[in-house]
Amino acid sequence: QLVIVVGTSVGAAMAKVNHEITVKQWEEMEKWERIDVSALAVSSVKGFVVRRPIVTGFWAFGMLLAVFAGGLPVDEAAQEAYSLMLQHAEVVDSRELGRSEVELKTLEDSYYRARGWFGACDDSCKQAEDKVQMARVEVARARARRDQALSEARREVGIWSTFGVQDVRRSFWAAVQSGKDFAARCTMYDAIFMSMGRDETFTTMAVKLVLQYVINLTMGLVGAFFYFVYNVYTLVMSYGATVLSGFAFFLLALVAGVAMITSYLGMIYGVVAGGGMLMLQHAVRQAAIESAQKEQIKALGQAKKSRAPAPKCPV
């Protein structure tokens, strides 16, 4: 809400720079100019910590997990077994699965070319469709063999190992990147739509785009977090953890993920809100300068009129 209010106020202040400022508007703008951004941020953080100590404690615990948790070390025998089985899984992935996927792509292209208008399919098209179905079954089998080999390798070290924690970290940052890409694409489309048929200044459009990017980023990261939660569940199952162990690891990963996402979004909100307030204060100062110049010009005009000689009577 603070980000939206600041953005709206910035746009309004920029629009009023070249207009006459009333007394009420001037007093309202002076209130914004006197705001200390750093003091406001510190007081907001302190107030949140005081009002919600439990939430703050969970956040701090999650941040410590996200930053310092590295996993349990494994012995050399388990590490060697993990490396050998992981190499076997990579061979299955690169040879069997890769070859099957290439063949499936070729058969799908042939099938789509054989289809007629409005989904019409003759005998040759049906044969191509059967080949595509068989290729899909083969891809599923190769993927299952790859997943089985990878799961056997992971069971040698466990989800609490350094390898398990590294996989969870990679999954989290991949999800975050997907959320950021989603926000960038949506903001690009919003910029295209805003530039079509709207008579707005560059500053107003820039402020709106920044706010829209923050909204898109929030939606993207929230969706990415749920995708990360699903990935953690699949990793726990793949590493063969027991029910209690897997549930405990899942909860810790959940707390760490929430802490990281909220910290990232909080930082973005703080930067946008602080930048908006600085822009608003700059607009207030600019409006004050222009208002003083208008008053000076008006005073000079009145002085010239008062010094002008009175017209003489022609008689």
Stockholm file with secondary structure:
# STOCKHOLM 1.0

chainA/1-315         QLVIVVGTSVGAAMAKVNHEITVKQWEEMEKWERIDVSALAVSSVKGFVVRRPIVTGFWAFGMLLAVFAGGLPVDEAAQEAYSLMLQHAEVVDSRELGRSEVELKTLEDSYYRARGWFGACDDSCKQAEDKVQMARVEVARARARRDQALSEARREVGIWSTFGVQDVRRSFWAAVQSGKDFAARCTMYDAIFMSMGRDETFTTMAVKLVLQYVINLTMGLVGAFFYFVYNVYTLVMSYGATVLSGFAFFLLALVAGVAMITSYLGMIYGVVAGGGMLMLQHAVRQAAIESAQKEQIKALGQAKKSRAPAPKCPV
#=GR chainA/1-315 SS CHHHHHHHHHHHHHHTTTSCCCHHHHHHHHHHHTCCHHHHHHHHHHHHHHHCHHHHHHHHHHHHHHHHCCCBCCCHHHHHHHHHHHHHHHHIIIIIIHHHHHHHHHHHHHHHHHCCGGGCCCHHHHHHHHHHHHHHHHHHHHHHHHHHHHHHHHHTTCTTBHHHHHHHHHHHHHHHHHHHHHHHHHHHHHHHHHTSSCCCCHHHHHHHHHHHHHHHHHHHHHHHHHHHHHHHHHHHHHTTCCHHHHHHHHHHHHHHHHHHHHHHHHHHHHHHHHHHHHHHHHHHHHHHHHHHHHHHHHHHHHHHHHHSCCCCCCC
#=GC SS_cons         CHHHHHHHHHHHHHHTTTSCCCHHHHHHHHHHHTCCHHHHHHHHHHHHHHHCHHHHHHHHHHHHHHHHCCCBCCCHHHHHHHHHHHHHHHHIIIIIIHHHHHHHHHHHHHHHHHCCGGGCCCHHHHHHHHHHHHHHHHHHHHHHHHHHHHHHHHHTTCTTBHHHHHHHHHHHHHHHHHHHHHHHHHHHHHHHHHTSSCCCCHHHHHHHHHHHHHHHHHHHHHHHHHHHHHHHHHHHHHTTCCHHHHHHHHHHHHHHHHHHHHHHHHHHHHHHHHHHHHHHHHHHHHHHHHHHHHHHHHHHHHHHHHHSCCCCCCC
//
